[in-house]
Amino acid sequence: MDGIGSESWGEMKAFYAIGIQQSDLQVQIANACHVLKVELIPDMLINAQLLQRSDAFEFAQHGIPFVYGIGLPGDMAEVGARFGPWLRDTTHYEYDKIGPSWNWHGVQKYAQFFTILGMSIANKTESPAWEPSSPFRRPRR
């Protein structure tokens, strides 16, 4: 899983799952969203190749499924205008640090989400797999 940190902007109310349609992680992600009462927003920008821009894309190149997840403190329209400048000017720079404006309830829910998801994956007998139609499906190396 990969994310960008927007969950620190406020209480996580939605989870934007980039690449969710590509693997069988869909079921576990939907369950984690249900447990935490978080809206699941599937990848609406498949052609933007956001999955390929993720820091975790190396996993896909080795046949290991992942989802680029963004915790949202509201709906896409509410936070969308904030993404561009934040991605361009803040994330992955030296001043991309914990700050006094962080909402720890959002971060906590994001951590709970990944705990639920991780436990769900760990307790399955089979490893996650890419969907047959996914361009990333290949034997694991």
Residue, then its C-alpha position, 0 to 999 in steps of 0.5 A: m500500500d502507498g498513500i500521500g498523507s492527506e489523511s492528516w488533513g482531517e477525520m478520514k471519511a473516504f478512501y480513494a483506492i487507486g488501482i483497486q480494480q486491478s487486483d483481488l484486494q478489492v474485497q479486503i479493502a471494501n471490508a476495511c472501509h465497511v468496518l470503519k464506516v469509510e466510503l470506498i471510492p474506486d479509481m476514477l482516473i485509471n488512464a492517468q496512470l497514478l498507480q505507475r507513479s506510486d512509490a510502491f510500483e516496483f512491487a507491481q513489476h515483480g507481480i505483487p499486487f498493491v493499491y495506492g490508497i489516499g485517505l480523504p477527510g471529505d469527498m473528492a470535490e471538497v479536498g480536490a483543489r488542495f491536492g495539486p499544490w500539496l503534491r507539487d509543493t510539499t510531499h517528498y520535500e524536506y519540509d514534508k514533516i509532521g506539523p501542528s496542523w495535523n489531525w491525528h484522528g485522521v492518521q489514527k483511522y488510516a492506521q486502523f484501516f491498514t491494520i484491518l487490511g493487513m490482518s485480513i490479507a495475513n489470515k488468507t491462505e492465498s496471497p493477493a493476486w492481480e486480476p486476469s485482465s490487469p496489465f500487471r499480472r505476471p509470475r512473481r519473481 
